[in-house]
Amino acid sequence: MSMWIKRGLHWQKRGYNLISEFRKAQRRRRARKHDTPIGIDLKGTTEALKTLQGFDSKNWQRIHLDNKYWTCTKSEFQKILETNTLNEKQYVLDQFDCDNFAFNLKAQVARDYGLNNVGMVIDNSAGHAYNVVIFKDGSAELLEPQSDRWITPGESDMYSFKKGIIIL
């Protein structure tokens, strides 16, 4: 606890709330305690992407950064999102915009939870970037990292999901 108090004094000078930061750290620790992650190979990721409405492999270039992907359940990932504060960051055009949000979420999940199941979607047909998450059951869903909201392909012009690049 003394570590928190020492850091807390520094945080309070910068406008942070010590109690709030301590609770966030506790939630982060609890979220890390998930079942053993399941590894999915490249074929499994392809099958998971096919579960997305409107996914056509001819129109999507895929870049695989790994040979095996460590996944979790959707409920476990939802706990990760609850502890993530990326959605509180301010959008700044051409400095910290949609692609930066998507890259940051992918990196934070890998760094903090040891999972590489988050990919980045560069939707050329919509001119927008967001994330795709592959789950333990072999399914995939799209996620808007700026609001931590699950999205449906084609629900709006921002998520047309017709052509682009998926970086996994």
DSSP file (Angstrom, degrees, kcal/mol; ACC not computed):
  #  RESIDUE AA STRUCTURE BP1 BP2  ACC     N-H-->O    O-->H-N    N-H-->O    O-->H-N    TCO  KAPPA ALPHA  PHI   PSI    X-CA   Y-CA   Z-CA
    1    1 A M     >        0   0    0      0, 0.0     4,-2.0     0, 0.0     3,-0.3   0.000 360.0 360.0 360.0 -32.0    0.0    0.0    0.0
    2    2 A S  H  >  +     0   0    0      1,-0.2     4,-2.8     2,-0.2     5,-0.2   0.854 360.0  58.9 -61.3 -32.4    2.9    2.4    0.7
    3    3 A M  H  > S+     0   0    0      1,-0.2     4,-2.7     2,-0.2     5,-0.3   0.913 106.3  47.8 -59.8 -42.1    3.8    2.1   -3.0
    4    4 A W  H  > S+     0   0    0     -3,-0.3     4,-2.8     2,-0.2    -2,-0.2   0.885 111.0  50.3 -66.8 -38.4    0.3    3.5   -3.9
    5    5 A I  H  X S+     0   0    0     -4,-2.0     4,-2.0     2,-0.2    -2,-0.2   0.938 112.0  47.2 -66.4 -45.0    0.7    6.3   -1.4
    6    6 A K  H  X S+     0   0    0     -4,-2.8     4,-1.2     1,-0.2    -2,-0.2   0.945 119.5  39.4 -60.5 -48.7    4.1    7.3   -2.8
    7    7 A R  H  X S+     0   0    0     -4,-2.7     4,-3.1     1,-0.2    -1,-0.2   0.860 109.8  63.2 -67.4 -34.1    2.8    7.2   -6.3
    8    8 A G  H  X S+     0   0    0     -4,-2.8     4,-3.2    -5,-0.3    -1,-0.2   0.878  98.5  53.2 -59.9 -39.8   -0.5    8.7   -5.2
    9    9 A L  H  X S+     0   0    0     -4,-2.0     4,-1.4     2,-0.2    -1,-0.2   0.917 112.6  45.1 -61.5 -42.0    1.2   11.9   -4.1
   10   10 A H  H  X S+     0   0    0     -4,-1.2     4,-1.0     2,-0.2    -2,-0.2   0.917 114.7  48.3 -66.0 -43.1    2.8   12.1   -7.6
   11   11 A W  H ><>S+     0   0    0     -4,-3.1     5,-2.8     1,-0.2     3,-0.7   0.902 106.8  55.8 -64.8 -40.7   -0.5   11.3   -9.3
   12   12 A Q  H ><5S+     0   0    0     -4,-3.2     3,-1.3     1,-0.3    -1,-0.2   0.853 101.7  57.6 -63.4 -33.1   -2.5   13.8   -7.2
   13   13 A K  H 3<5S+     0   0    0     -4,-1.4    -1,-0.3     1,-0.3    -2,-0.2   0.832 107.8  48.1 -63.8 -30.6   -0.1   16.6   -8.4
   14   14 A R  T <<5S-     0   0    0     -4,-1.0    -1,-0.3    -3,-0.7    -2,-0.2   0.356 128.1 -98.1 -91.7   6.3   -1.1   15.7  -11.9
   15   15 A G  T < 5S+     0   0    0     -3,-1.3    -3,-0.2     1,-0.3     2,-0.2   0.582  77.0 140.3  92.1  10.4   -4.8   15.7  -11.1
   16   16 A Y      < -     0   0    0     -5,-2.8     2,-0.6    -6,-0.1    -1,-0.3  -0.532  52.3-125.9 -84.8 154.0   -5.2   11.9  -10.7
   17   17 A N     >  -     0   0    0     -2,-0.2     4,-2.5     1,-0.2     5,-0.2  -0.901  12.5-152.5-100.8 119.1   -7.4   10.4   -8.0
   18   18 A L  H  > S+     0   0    0     -2,-0.6     4,-2.3     1,-0.2     5,-0.2   0.899  94.4  47.6 -58.3 -46.7   -5.5    7.9   -5.9
   19   19 A I  H  > S+     0   0    0      1,-0.2     4,-2.4     2,-0.2    -1,-0.2   0.924 112.3  49.7 -63.2 -45.0   -8.5    5.8   -5.0
   20   20 A S  H  > S+     0   0    0      1,-0.2     4,-2.2     2,-0.2    -2,-0.2   0.915 111.9  47.6 -61.6 -44.5   -9.7    5.7   -8.5
   21   21 A E  H  X S+     0   0    0     -4,-2.5     4,-2.1     1,-0.2    -1,-0.2   0.886 110.8  52.0 -64.7 -39.1   -6.3    4.6   -9.9
   22   22 A F  H  X S+     0   0    0     -4,-2.3     4,-2.0    -5,-0.2    -2,-0.2   0.912 110.6  47.8 -63.4 -43.5   -6.0    1.9   -7.1
   23   23 A R  H  X S+     0   0    0     -4,-2.4     4,-2.5     2,-0.2    -2,-0.2   0.890 109.9  52.5 -66.4 -39.1   -9.4    0.5   -8.0
   24   24 A K  H  X S+     0   0    0     -4,-2.2     4,-2.4     1,-0.2    -1,-0.2   0.911 109.1  50.1 -62.0 -41.6   -8.6    0.4  -11.7
   25   25 A A  H  X S+     0   0    0     -4,-2.1     4,-2.2     2,-0.2    -1,-0.2   0.892 109.8  50.8 -64.1 -38.9   -5.4   -1.5  -11.0
   26   26 A Q  H  X S+     0   0    0     -4,-2.0     4,-2.2     2,-0.2    -2,-0.2   0.925 111.1  47.8 -63.6 -44.2   -7.4   -4.0   -8.9
   27   27 A R  H  X S+     0   0    0     -4,-2.5     4,-2.5     1,-0.2    -2,-0.2   0.888 110.2  53.3 -63.5 -38.7   -9.9   -4.5  -11.7
   28   28 A R  H  X S+     0   0    0     -4,-2.4     4,-1.5     2,-0.2    -1,-0.2   0.915 108.9  48.9 -61.7 -43.4   -7.0   -4.9  -14.2
   29   29 A R  H  X S+     0   0    0     -4,-2.2     4,-0.7     1,-0.2    -2,-0.2   0.905 112.0  48.4 -63.0 -42.1   -5.4   -7.6  -12.0
   30   30 A R  H >< S+     0   0    0     -4,-2.2     3,-0.9     1,-0.2    -2,-0.2   0.893 108.8  53.8 -65.7 -38.8   -8.8   -9.5  -11.7
   31   31 A A  H 3< S+     0   0    0     -4,-2.5    -1,-0.2     1,-0.2    -2,-0.2   0.817 101.1  60.4 -66.1 -29.8   -9.3   -9.3  -15.5
   32   32 A R  H 3< S+     0   0    0     -4,-1.5     2,-1.8     1,-0.2    -1,-0.2   0.758  85.0  84.4 -68.3 -23.8   -5.9  -10.9  -16.0
   33   33 A K    <<  +     0   0    0     -3,-0.9     2,-0.3    -4,-0.7    -1,-0.2  -0.570  63.9 138.2 -82.8  81.5   -7.0  -14.0  -14.2
   34   34 A H        -     0   0    0     -2,-1.8    -2,-0.0     1,-0.2    -3,-0.0  -0.743  59.6 -78.9-117.8 169.3   -8.8  -15.8  -17.0
   35   35 A D  S    S-     0   0    0     -2,-0.3    -1,-0.2     1,-0.2     3,-0.1  -0.100  71.3 -67.9 -58.3 165.7   -8.8  -19.4  -18.0
   36   36 A T        -     0   0    0      1,-0.1    -1,-0.2    -3,-0.1    35,-0.1  -0.389  63.0-113.0 -57.5 125.6   -5.9  -20.8  -19.9
   37   37 A P        -     0   0    0      0, 0.0     2,-0.4     0, 0.0    35,-0.2  -0.305  25.2-129.0 -64.3 146.9   -6.0  -19.0  -23.3
   38   38 A I  E     -A   71   0A   0     33,-1.0    33,-2.4    -3,-0.1     2,-0.4  -0.819  16.6-133.8 -97.4 133.1   -6.7  -21.2  -26.3
   39   39 A G  E     -A   70   0A   0     -2,-0.4     2,-0.4    31,-0.2    31,-0.2  -0.733  19.2-167.9 -88.8 133.7   -4.3  -21.0  -29.3
   40   40 A I  E     -A   69   0A   0     29,-2.5    29,-3.1    -2,-0.4     2,-0.0  -0.970  12.2-140.2-120.2 136.1   -5.9  -20.8  -32.7
   41   41 A D  E  >  -A   68   0A   0     -2,-0.4     4,-1.9    27,-0.2     5,-0.2  -0.182  36.6 -87.1 -86.2-176.7   -3.8  -21.3  -35.9
   42   42 A L  H  > S+     0   0    0     25,-0.6     4,-2.0     1,-0.2     5,-0.1   0.868 128.4  52.7 -60.8 -39.0   -4.0  -19.3  -39.2
   43   43 A K  H  > S+     0   0    0      1,-0.2     4,-2.2     2,-0.2    -1,-0.2   0.899 108.1  52.2 -63.7 -39.2   -6.7  -21.6  -40.6
   44   44 A G  H  > S+     0   0    0      1,-0.2     4,-2.2     2,-0.2    -2,-0.2   0.864 107.2  51.7 -64.6 -36.7   -8.7  -21.0  -37.4
   45   45 A T  H  X S+     0   0    0     -4,-1.9     4,-2.5     2,-0.2    -1,-0.2   0.891 108.7  51.5 -67.7 -37.3   -8.4  -17.2  -37.8
   46   46 A T  H  X S+     0   0    0     -4,-2.0     4,-1.6     2,-0.2    -2,-0.2   0.928 111.0  47.6 -62.9 -44.5   -9.6  -17.5  -41.4
   47   47 A E  H  X S+     0   0    0     -4,-2.2     4,-0.5     1,-0.2    -2,-0.2   0.885 111.1  51.9 -63.5 -38.6  -12.7  -19.5  -40.2
   48   48 A A  H >< S+     0   0    0     -4,-2.2     3,-1.3     1,-0.2    92,-0.5   0.912 107.7  51.4 -64.9 -42.4  -13.3  -16.9  -37.5
   49   49 A L  H >< S+     0   0    0     -4,-2.5     3,-1.7     1,-0.3    -1,-0.2   0.835 100.6  63.4 -64.3 -31.4  -13.2  -14.0  -39.9
   50   50 A K  H 3< S+     0   0    0     -4,-1.6    -1,-0.3     1,-0.3    -2,-0.2   0.711  90.5  67.5 -65.6 -18.9  -15.8  -15.9  -42.1
   51   51 A T  T << S+     0   0    0     -3,-1.3     2,-0.4    -4,-0.5    -1,-0.3   0.632  79.9  98.7 -75.5 -11.7  -18.3  -15.6  -39.3
   52   52 A L  S X  S-     0   0    0     -3,-1.7     3,-2.0    -4,-0.3     2,-0.2  -0.623  87.9-110.2 -78.4 130.6  -18.3  -11.8  -39.8
   53   53 A Q  T 3  S+     0   0    0     -2,-0.4    -1,-0.1     1,-0.3    -2,-0.1  -0.391 100.9  11.6 -60.1 124.7  -21.3  -10.7  -41.9
   54   54 A G  T 3  S+     0   0    0      1,-0.3     2,-0.4    -2,-0.2    -1,-0.3   0.442  84.7 148.7  88.6   0.4  -20.1   -9.5  -45.3
   55   55 A F    <   +     0   0    0     -3,-2.0     2,-0.4    -6,-0.2    -1,-0.3  -0.559  18.4 176.9 -72.8 125.4  -16.6  -10.8  -45.0
   56   56 A D    >>  -     0   0    0     -2,-0.4     3,-1.6   106,-0.1     4,-0.7  -0.971  24.9-149.7-130.1 114.4  -15.3  -11.8  -48.5
   57   57 A S  T 34 S+     0   0    0     -2,-0.4     3,-0.3     1,-0.3     5,-0.1   0.714  94.2  64.6 -60.9 -21.0  -11.7  -13.0  -48.6
   58   58 A K  T 34 S+     0   0    0      1,-0.2    -1,-0.3     3,-0.1    -3,-0.0   0.830 106.9  41.5 -69.7 -30.8  -11.3  -11.6  -52.1
   59   59 A N  T <4 S+     0   0    0     -3,-1.6   105,-1.7   103,-0.1     2,-0.5   0.480 105.8  73.2 -96.5  -3.6  -11.8   -8.0  -51.0
   60   60 A W  E  <  -b  164   0B   0     -4,-0.7     2,-0.5    -3,-0.3   105,-0.2  -0.948  63.8-152.7-119.3 125.1   -9.7   -8.2  -47.8
   61   61 A Q  E     -b  165   0B   0    103,-2.6   105,-2.8    -2,-0.5     2,-0.5  -0.808  19.8-156.4 -88.2 131.3   -5.9   -8.3  -47.6
   62   62 A R  E     -b  166   0B   0     -2,-0.5     2,-0.5   103,-0.2   105,-0.2  -0.927  11.3-166.4-114.5 134.8   -4.9  -10.1  -44.4
   63   63 A I  E     -b  167   0B   0    103,-2.9   105,-2.9    -2,-0.5     2,-0.6  -0.969   9.2-159.1-117.9 114.8   -1.5   -9.6  -42.8
   64   64 A H        -     0   0    0     -2,-0.5   103,-0.1   104,-0.2    -2,-0.0  -0.840  12.4-177.7 -97.0 122.3   -0.8  -12.2  -40.1
   65   65 A L  S    S+     0   0    0     -2,-0.6     2,-0.3     2,-0.0    -1,-0.1   0.633  70.9  32.9 -90.9 -16.1    1.9  -11.2  -37.6
   66   66 A D        -     0   0    0     50,-0.1     3,-0.1     1,-0.1   102,-0.1  -0.875  65.2-138.3-134.3 165.4    1.9  -14.5  -35.7
   67   67 A N  S    S+     0   0    0     -2,-0.3   -25,-0.6     1,-0.2     2,-0.4   0.651  94.0  35.5 -96.1 -20.4    1.4  -18.2  -36.5
   68   68 A K  E    S-A   41   0A   0    -27,-0.2     2,-0.5   -26,-0.1    -1,-0.2  -0.997  71.9-150.2-136.6 139.5   -0.7  -18.9  -33.4
   69   69 A Y  E     -A   40   0A   0    -29,-3.1   -29,-2.5    -2,-0.4     2,-0.5  -0.941   8.2-144.4-117.7 125.2   -3.3  -16.6  -31.7
   70   70 A W  E     +A   39   0A   0     -2,-0.5    46,-0.8   -31,-0.2    47,-0.6  -0.771  31.0 179.9 -90.0 124.1   -4.1  -16.7  -28.0
   71   71 A T  E     -A   38   0A   0    -33,-2.4   -33,-1.0    -2,-0.5     2,-0.3  -0.623  18.6-163.9-122.1 173.4   -7.7  -16.1  -27.4
   72   72 A C        -     0   0    0     62,-0.5    64,-2.3    -2,-0.2    65,-0.2  -0.843  37.2 -79.8-143.6 179.7  -10.3  -15.8  -24.6
   73   73 A T     >  -     0   0    0     -2,-0.3     4,-2.1    62,-0.2     5,-0.2  -0.388  41.0-111.0 -80.9 165.8  -14.1  -15.8  -24.3
   74   74 A K  H  > S+     0   0    0      1,-0.2     4,-2.3     2,-0.2     5,-0.1   0.889 118.9  53.2 -65.1 -38.4  -16.2  -12.8  -25.1
   75   75 A S  H  > S+     0   0    0      2,-0.2     4,-1.4     1,-0.2    -1,-0.2   0.890 109.6  48.8 -66.0 -37.3  -17.1  -12.3  -21.4
   76   76 A E  H  > S+     0   0    0      1,-0.2     4,-1.4     2,-0.2    -1,-0.2   0.898 111.9  49.0 -66.1 -39.4  -13.4  -12.4  -20.5
   77   77 A F  H  X S+     0   0    0     -4,-2.1     4,-2.3     1,-0.2    -2,-0.2   0.857 104.8  58.6 -68.6 -33.4  -12.7   -9.8  -23.1
   78   78 A Q  H  X S+     0   0    0     -4,-2.3     4,-1.8     1,-0.2    -1,-0.2   0.881 103.5  52.7 -62.3 -37.2  -15.5   -7.7  -21.9
   79   79 A K  H  X S+     0   0    0     -4,-1.4     4,-1.1     2,-0.2    -1,-0.2   0.878 106.9  53.0 -64.2 -37.4  -13.8   -7.6  -18.5
   80   80 A I  H >X S+     0   0    0     -4,-1.4     4,-1.1     1,-0.2     3,-0.6   0.925 107.9  50.5 -62.1 -44.4  -10.6   -6.4  -20.3
   81   81 A L  H 3< S+     0   0    0     -4,-2.3     3,-0.3     1,-0.2    -1,-0.2   0.855 104.0  58.9 -63.0 -34.7  -12.6   -3.6  -21.9
   82   82 A E  H 3< S+     0   0    0     -4,-1.8    -1,-0.2     1,-0.2    -2,-0.2   0.812 110.6  41.9 -65.1 -29.2  -14.0   -2.5  -18.6
   83   83 A T  H << S+     0   0    0     -4,-1.1     2,-0.3    -3,-0.6    -1,-0.2   0.614  94.2  99.5 -91.7 -13.3  -10.5   -1.9  -17.2
   84   84 A N     <  -     0   0    0     -4,-1.1     3,-0.2    -3,-0.3    21,-0.0  -0.544  49.2-172.0 -76.8 134.9   -9.2   -0.3  -20.4
   85   85 A T    >   +     0   0    0     -2,-0.3     3,-1.7     1,-0.1     4,-0.4   0.273  58.1 103.7-109.3  10.0   -9.1    3.5  -20.4
   86   86 A L  G >  S+     0   0    0      1,-0.3     3,-1.8     2,-0.2    -1,-0.1   0.865  73.7  62.6 -59.6 -36.4   -8.2    4.0  -24.0
   87   87 A N  G 3  S+     0   0    0      1,-0.3    -1,-0.3    -3,-0.2    -2,-0.1   0.630  95.6  61.9 -66.9 -11.1  -11.8    5.1  -24.8
   88   88 A E  G <  S+     0   0    0     -3,-1.7    -1,-0.3     2,-0.1    -2,-0.2   0.579  81.6 104.8 -87.4 -11.3  -11.3    8.0  -22.4
   89   89 A K  S <  S-     0   0    0     -3,-1.8     2,-0.3    -4,-0.4    12,-0.0  -0.406  79.1-109.7 -71.6 146.9   -8.5    9.5  -24.6
   90   90 A Q        -     0   0    0     -2,-0.1     2,-0.4     1,-0.1    -1,-0.1  -0.589  24.5-122.4 -82.9 136.9   -9.4   12.5  -26.7
   91   91 A Y        -     0   0    0     -2,-0.3     2,-0.4    55,-0.1     6,-0.2  -0.620  29.3-175.4 -74.7 128.3   -9.7   12.1  -30.5
   92   92 A V  B >>  -G   96   0C   0      4,-2.5     4,-2.7    -2,-0.4     3,-2.0  -0.972  30.6-114.7-130.0 116.5   -7.3   14.5  -32.3
   93   93 A L  T 34 S-     0   0    0     -2,-0.4     4,-0.0     1,-0.3    -2,-0.0  -0.212  93.5  -6.5 -54.3 130.0   -7.5   14.6  -36.1
   94   94 A D  T 34 S+     0   0    0      1,-0.2    -1,-0.3     0, 0.0     3,-0.0   0.447 134.2  62.0  62.5   3.3   -4.3   13.3  -37.8
   95   95 A Q  T <4 S-     0   0    0     -3,-2.0     2,-0.2     0, 0.0    -2,-0.2   0.689 124.3  -0.6-117.9 -51.6   -2.5   13.1  -34.5
   96   96 A F  B  < S+G   92   0C   0     -4,-2.7    -4,-2.5     4,-0.0     2,-0.1  -0.681  94.2 137.6-139.7  82.7   -4.5   10.6  -32.4
   97   97 A D    >>  -     0   0    0     -2,-0.2     4,-2.1    -6,-0.2     3,-0.7  -0.249  68.4 -54.2-115.8-158.4   -7.4    9.4  -34.6
   98   98 A C  H 3> S+     0   0    0      1,-0.3     4,-2.2     2,-0.2     5,-0.2   0.829 130.6  50.0 -56.6 -41.0   -9.1    6.1  -35.4
   99   99 A D  H 3> S+     0   0    0      1,-0.2     4,-2.5     2,-0.2    -1,-0.3   0.874 110.5  51.2 -67.4 -34.5   -6.0    4.2  -36.6
  100  100 A N  H <> S+     0   0    0     -3,-0.7     4,-2.5     2,-0.2    -2,-0.2   0.897 109.2  50.5 -67.9 -40.1   -4.1    5.2  -33.4
  101  101 A F  H  X S+     0   0    0     -4,-2.1     4,-2.3     2,-0.2    -2,-0.2   0.938 112.8  46.7 -59.8 -46.5   -7.0    4.0  -31.2
  102  102 A A  H  X S+     0   0    0     -4,-2.2     4,-2.0     2,-0.2    -2,-0.2   0.917 113.6  47.0 -65.3 -44.6   -7.0    0.7  -33.0
  103  103 A F  H  X S+     0   0    0     -4,-2.5     4,-2.4     1,-0.2    -1,-0.2   0.920 112.6  51.0 -61.3 -43.7   -3.2    0.2  -32.8
  104  104 A N  H  X S+     0   0    0     -4,-2.5     4,-2.9     2,-0.2     5,-0.2   0.899 108.4  50.0 -64.0 -42.2   -3.2    1.1  -29.1
  105  105 A L  H  X S+     0   0    0     -4,-2.3     4,-2.3     2,-0.2     5,-0.3   0.940 111.4  49.5 -62.3 -45.4   -6.0   -1.3  -28.2
  106  106 A K  H  X S+     0   0    0     -4,-2.0     4,-1.6     1,-0.2    -2,-0.2   0.925 115.3  44.0 -57.5 -45.9   -4.2   -4.2  -30.0
  107  107 A A  H  X S+     0   0    0     -4,-2.4     4,-2.8     2,-0.2     5,-0.2   0.897 112.2  51.3 -68.7 -41.8   -0.9   -3.3  -28.2
  108  108 A Q  H  X S+     0   0    0     -4,-2.9     4,-3.1     2,-0.2     5,-0.4   0.905 109.5  49.3 -64.7 -41.8   -2.5   -2.8  -24.8
  109  109 A V  H  X S+     0   0    0     -4,-2.3     4,-1.9    -5,-0.2     6,-1.2   0.912 114.5  45.8 -64.8 -41.1   -4.3   -6.2  -24.8
  110  110 A A  H  X S+     0   0    0     -4,-1.6     4,-1.2    -5,-0.3    -2,-0.2   0.925 118.3  42.5 -66.0 -44.3   -1.0   -7.9  -25.9
  111  111 A R  H  < S+     0   0    0     -4,-2.8    -2,-0.2     1,-0.2    -3,-0.2   0.934 123.9  33.1 -68.8 -47.4    1.1   -6.1  -23.3
  112  112 A D  H  < S+     0   0    0     -4,-3.1    -3,-0.2    -5,-0.2    -2,-0.2   0.765 133.8  22.1 -85.3 -26.1   -1.3   -6.3  -20.3
  113  113 A Y  H  < S-     0   0    0     -4,-1.9    -3,-0.2    -5,-0.4    -2,-0.2   0.466  92.2-121.7-125.1  -4.6   -3.0   -9.7  -20.9
  114  114 A G     <  +     0   0    0     -4,-1.2     2,-0.4    -5,-0.4    -4,-0.2   0.761  67.9 131.9  69.2  24.3   -0.7  -11.7  -23.2
  115  115 A L        -     0   0    0     -6,-1.2    -1,-0.2     1,-0.1    -2,-0.2  -0.905  37.8-176.1-111.1 136.6   -3.4  -12.1  -25.8
  116  116 A N        +     0   0    0    -46,-0.8   -45,-0.1    -2,-0.4   -50,-0.1  -0.041  54.6 109.4-116.8  30.5   -2.8  -11.5  -29.5
  117  117 A N        +     0   0    0    -47,-0.6    17,-2.3   -48,-0.1     2,-0.5   0.363  53.8  93.9 -88.2   4.7   -6.4  -12.1  -30.6
  118  118 A V  E     -C  133   0B   0     15,-0.2     2,-0.3   -12,-0.2    15,-0.2  -0.872  54.6-176.6-102.0 126.5   -7.1   -8.4  -31.4
  119  119 A G  E     -C  132   0B   0     13,-3.6    13,-1.9    -2,-0.5     2,-0.5  -0.738  23.8-119.3-115.2 166.6   -6.6   -7.3  -35.0
  120  120 A M  E     -CD 131 167B   0     47,-2.8    47,-2.9    -2,-0.3     2,-0.6  -0.913  19.2-155.1-109.1 132.7   -6.8   -4.0  -36.7
  121  121 A V  E     -CD 130 166B   0      9,-3.6     9,-2.0    -2,-0.5     2,-0.8  -0.932   4.9-166.9-107.9 120.2   -9.2   -3.4  -39.5
  122  122 A I  E     -CD 129 165B   0     43,-3.2    43,-2.1    -2,-0.6     2,-1.2  -0.890  13.8-159.2-104.0 100.0   -8.4   -0.7  -42.0
  123  123 A D  E >>> +CD 128 164B   0      5,-2.4     4,-2.1    -2,-0.8     5,-1.5  -0.667  14.7 179.9 -87.1  93.5  -11.7   -0.3  -43.8
  124  124 A N  T 345S+     0   0    0     -2,-1.2    40,-0.2    39,-0.9    -1,-0.2   0.817  80.5  59.6 -64.5 -30.5  -10.9    1.3  -47.1
  125  125 A S  T 345S+     0   0    0     38,-1.7    -1,-0.3     1,-0.2    39,-0.1   0.720 119.1  28.6 -71.7 -19.4  -14.5    1.3  -48.2
  126  126 A A  T <45S-     0   0    0     -3,-1.1    -2,-0.2    37,-0.3    -1,-0.2   0.568  99.8-126.6-113.4 -15.4  -15.4    3.4  -45.2
  127  127 A G  T  <5S+     0   0    0     -4,-2.1     2,-0.3     1,-0.3    -3,-0.2   0.896  73.1 111.3  68.5  39.3  -12.2    5.4  -44.6
  128  128 A H  E   < -C  123   0B   0     -5,-1.5    -5,-2.4    30,-0.1     2,-0.4  -0.956  56.4-143.3-143.3 156.6  -12.1    4.3  -41.0
  129  129 A A  E     +C  122   0B   0     -2,-0.3     2,-0.2    -7,-0.2    -7,-0.2  -0.974  30.9 143.0-125.2 141.7  -10.0    2.0  -38.7
  130  130 A Y  E     -C  121   0B   0     -9,-2.0    -9,-3.6    -2,-0.4     2,-0.3  -0.830  41.5 -85.2-156.0-169.5  -11.3   -0.2  -35.9
  131  131 A N  E     -CE 120 143B   0     12,-2.6    12,-2.8   -11,-0.2     2,-0.4  -0.760  16.5-154.1-115.0 156.8  -10.6   -3.6  -34.3
  132  132 A V  E     -CE 119 142B   0    -13,-1.9   -13,-3.6    -2,-0.3     2,-0.4  -0.981  14.9-158.6-120.8 139.6  -11.6   -7.2  -34.9
  133  133 A V  E     -CE 118 141B   0      8,-2.9     8,-2.1    -2,-0.4     2,-0.5  -0.979   3.6-152.6-122.8 129.2  -11.5   -9.6  -31.9
  134  134 A I  E     - E   0 140B   0    -17,-2.3   -62,-0.5    -2,-0.4     6,-0.2  -0.867  18.5-151.2-101.9 132.7  -11.2  -13.4  -32.3
  135  135 A F    >   -     0   0    0      4,-2.9     3,-2.0    -2,-0.5   -62,-0.2  -0.566  27.5-105.5-106.1 166.6  -12.7  -15.5  -29.5
  136  136 A K  T 3  S+     0   0    0    -64,-2.3   -63,-0.1     1,-0.3    -1,-0.1   0.781 115.9  61.1 -56.9 -33.3  -12.0  -18.9  -28.0
  137  137 A D  T 3  S-     0   0    0    -65,-0.2    -1,-0.3     1,-0.1     3,-0.1   0.416 121.0-103.3 -80.8   4.0  -15.1  -20.4  -29.7
  138  138 A G  S <  S+     0   0    0     -3,-2.0     2,-0.2     1,-0.3   -87,-0.2   0.627  83.9 119.2  86.6  13.5  -13.8  -19.6  -33.2
  139  139 A S        -     0   0    0     -4,-0.1    -4,-2.9   -89,-0.1     2,-0.3  -0.611  47.1-150.7-104.1 169.8  -16.0  -16.6  -33.8
  140  140 A A  E     -E  134   0B   0    -92,-0.5     2,-0.3    -6,-0.2    -6,-0.2  -0.982   9.3-172.4-139.3 150.4  -15.0  -13.0  -34.4
  141  141 A E  E     -E  133   0B   0     -8,-2.1    -8,-2.9    -2,-0.3     2,-0.3  -0.977  23.9-118.3-140.5 154.9  -16.6   -9.6  -33.8
  142  142 A L  E     -EF 132 151B   0      9,-0.8     9,-2.1    -2,-0.3     2,-0.4  -0.703  28.0-165.0 -93.3 146.1  -15.8   -6.0  -34.7
  143  143 A L  E     -EF 131 150B   0    -12,-2.8   -12,-2.6    -2,-0.3     7,-0.2  -0.997  20.0-141.6-135.8 133.4  -15.1   -3.4  -32.0
  144  144 A E  E >>> - F   0 149B   0      5,-2.9     4,-1.5    -2,-0.4     5,-1.3  -0.848  16.0-163.5 -90.1 107.4  -15.0    0.4  -32.0
  145  145 A P  T 345S+     0   0    0      0, 0.0    -1,-0.1     0, 0.0   -15,-0.1   0.694  82.3  66.2 -70.2 -17.6  -12.0    1.2  -29.7
  146  146 A Q  T 345S+     0   0    0      1,-0.2   -55,-0.1     3,-0.1   -16,-0.0   0.742 123.0  15.2 -74.1 -21.1  -13.0    4.8  -29.3
  147  147 A S  T <45S-     0   0    0     -3,-1.2    -1,-0.2     2,-0.1     3,-0.1   0.382  97.2-122.2-130.1  -0.2  -16.2    3.8  -27.5
  148  148 A D  T  <5 +     0   0    0     -4,-1.5     2,-0.4     1,-0.2   -67,-0.0   0.870  64.1 146.8  55.1  39.6  -15.6    0.1  -26.5
  149  149 A R  E   < -F  144   0B   0     -5,-1.3    -5,-2.9     0, 0.0     2,-0.3  -0.893  51.8-126.0-111.7 134.3  -18.7   -0.8  -28.5
  150  150 A W  E     -F  143   0B   0     -2,-0.4     2,-0.3    -7,-0.2    -7,-0.2  -0.603  34.1-160.2 -74.4 135.1  -19.3   -4.0  -30.4
  151  151 A I  E     -F  142   0B   0     -9,-2.1    -9,-0.8    -2,-0.3    -1,-0.0  -0.836  14.9-132.1-121.5 156.8  -20.3   -3.1  -34.0
  152  152 A T    >   -     0   0    0     -2,-0.3     3,-2.2   -11,-0.1     4,-0.3  -0.901  36.5-104.9-105.5 131.6  -22.1   -5.0  -36.8
  153  153 A P  T 3  S+     0   0    0      0, 0.0     7,-0.2     0, 0.0     8,-0.1  -0.329 106.6  13.7 -56.1 130.1  -20.6   -4.9  -40.3
  154  154 A G  T 3  S+     0   0    0      5,-4.3     6,-0.2     2,-0.3     3,-0.1   0.499  83.9 126.8  84.2   4.4  -22.6   -2.5  -42.4
  155  155 A E  S <  S-     0   0    0     -3,-2.2     2,-0.3     4,-0.4     5,-0.1   0.784  84.4  -5.2 -67.7 -24.4  -24.5   -0.9  -39.6
  156  156 A S  S >  S-     0   0    0     -4,-0.3     3,-1.2     3,-0.1    -2,-0.3  -0.941  83.2 -91.2-154.1 174.8  -23.4    2.5  -40.8
  157  157 A D  G >  S+     0   0    0     -2,-0.3     3,-0.9     1,-0.3     4,-0.1   0.791 121.6  61.7 -62.6 -27.7  -21.2    4.1  -43.5
  158  158 A M  G 3  S+     0   0    0      1,-0.3    -1,-0.3     2,-0.1     3,-0.2   0.743 112.0  37.4 -69.6 -22.6  -18.3    4.1  -41.0
  159  159 A Y  G <   +     0   0    0     -3,-1.2    -5,-4.3     1,-0.1    -4,-0.4  -0.318  69.2 138.5-124.2  48.2  -18.4    0.3  -40.8
  160  160 A S    <   -     0   0    0     -3,-0.9    -1,-0.1    -7,-0.2    -2,-0.1   0.835  39.5-163.8 -66.6 -31.6  -19.2   -0.7  -44.3
  161  161 A F        +     0   0    0     -3,-0.2     3,-0.1    -4,-0.1    -1,-0.1   0.894  46.0 121.8  52.9  51.3  -16.7   -3.6  -44.1
  162  162 A K  S    S+     0   0    0      1,-0.4     2,-0.3  -107,-0.1  -106,-0.1   0.725  72.9   4.0-111.0 -32.7  -16.5   -4.3  -47.8
  163  163 A K  S    S+     0   0    0      2,-0.1   -38,-1.7  -108,-0.0   -39,-0.9  -0.971  82.2  80.4-158.7 137.8  -12.8   -3.8  -48.7
  164  164 A G  E     -bD  60 123B   0   -105,-1.7  -103,-2.6    -2,-0.3     2,-0.4  -0.979  66.2 -52.2 166.3-150.5   -9.6   -3.2  -46.8
  165  165 A I  E     -bD  61 122B   0    -43,-2.1   -43,-3.2    -2,-0.3     2,-0.5  -0.975  29.7-160.6-128.1 135.9   -6.8   -4.7  -44.8
  166  166 A I  E     -bD  62 121B   0   -105,-2.8  -103,-2.9    -2,-0.4     2,-0.6  -0.977   7.4-164.2-117.2 120.0   -6.9   -6.8  -41.6
  167  167 A I  E      bD  63 120B   0    -47,-2.9   -47,-2.8    -2,-0.5  -103,-0.2  -0.914 360.0 360.0-105.1 115.1   -3.8   -6.9  -39.5
  168  168 A L              0   0    0   -105,-2.9  -104,-0.2    -2,-0.6    -1,-0.1   0.373 360.0 360.0-112.8 360.0   -3.8   -9.8  -37.0
